[in-house]
Amino acid sequence: MSVHQSSNIKRITTHVLQEMKTRGEKISMLTAYDFSMAGILDGAGLDIILVGDSASNVMAGHETTLPITLDQMIYHASSVVRAVKRALVVVDIPFGSYQGNSSEALRSAIRIMKESGAHAVKVEGGAEIKESVVRILSAGVPVMGHLGLTPQSIYKFGTYTVRAKEEEEAAKLIADAKVLEECGCFAITLEKIPAQLAKKVAETVSIPVIGIGAGPHVDGQVLVVHDMLGITQEFKPRFLRQYADLRGIMTEAVEGYIKDVKSNDFPNEKESY
């Protein structure tokens, strides 16, 4: 089977993702937060674009994902959707916009879908947010779950270290994955957990499991695009593979521009009217 098999599909849907898991085709997923980047990722044949609340970090410079608002997520999602012709666009519901009660969760999900044109939402947590997940799904909004390291709960955990290494937490994670599947989630993201545990989850549930720092035995992978392209270079966890050094290329280009402006080499006669 060609690794580009799914690139011939006109539009990726939740149904297509389920078919990919069934036939063993890996699912590719990256984050995007703006029109230009989303267009590049979509044109390259990416399966899922996640408008992540990681925009709080890489776009706004916050230390955590907590400060980003629902309005800001809708802005980023709208920008992404306008560029996408093929990929499934999933949007994180930000911290404080769904944990309070299921009615608030539903309102947040509906705003994202109506105002951005996105295709699905993503929420962090298991059994404790079951009511909110069910309420969102009841309105026909596809939901992706997120277990393991859940950045919105960073102050509860107090660390970004690997989750579910102990038997009790691992058992709860598996149970939560089953809850999310039973609720009707179309996929689950597993972040920073032992590879063998992630393998067990992927084998236990029938829906696609996407990993980030969860080893190779899941149904797909996701990375933050700024990390993968080497635009942000301060964050280098073990699970990150950097595919380019865009920070270096961009710095060199800007330095060249400054030099040409200072020396009056730019613009030259051909670049003038």
Sequence and secondary structure as in RCSB ss.txt:
>XXXX:A:sequence
MSVHQSSNIKRITTHVLQEMKTRGEKISMLTAYDFSMAGILDGAGLDIILVGDSASNVMAGHETTLPITLDQMIY
HASSVVRAVKRALVVVDIPFGSYQGNSSEALRSAIRIMKESGAHAVKVEGGAEIKESVVRILSAGVPVMGHLGLT
PQSIYKFGTYTVRAKEEEEAAKLIADAKVLEECGCFAITLEKIPAQLAKKVAETVSIPVIGIGAGPHVDGQVLVV
HDMLGITQEFKPRFLRQYADLRGIMTEAVEGYIKDVKSNDFPNEKESY
>XXXX:A:secstr
  TTGGGG SS  HHHHHHHHHHT  EEEEE  SHHHHHHHHHHT SEEEE TTHHHHTT  SSSTT  HHHHHH
HHHHHHTT SSSEEEEE  TTSSSS HHHHHHHHHHHHHHH  SEEE  BSGGGHHHHHHHHHTT  EEEEEES 
GGGHHHH   S    SHHHHHHHHHHHHHHHHHT SEEEEES  HHHHHHHHHH SS EEEESS SSSSEEEE H
HHHTTS  S   TT      HHHHHHHHHHHHHHHHHTT SS GGG  
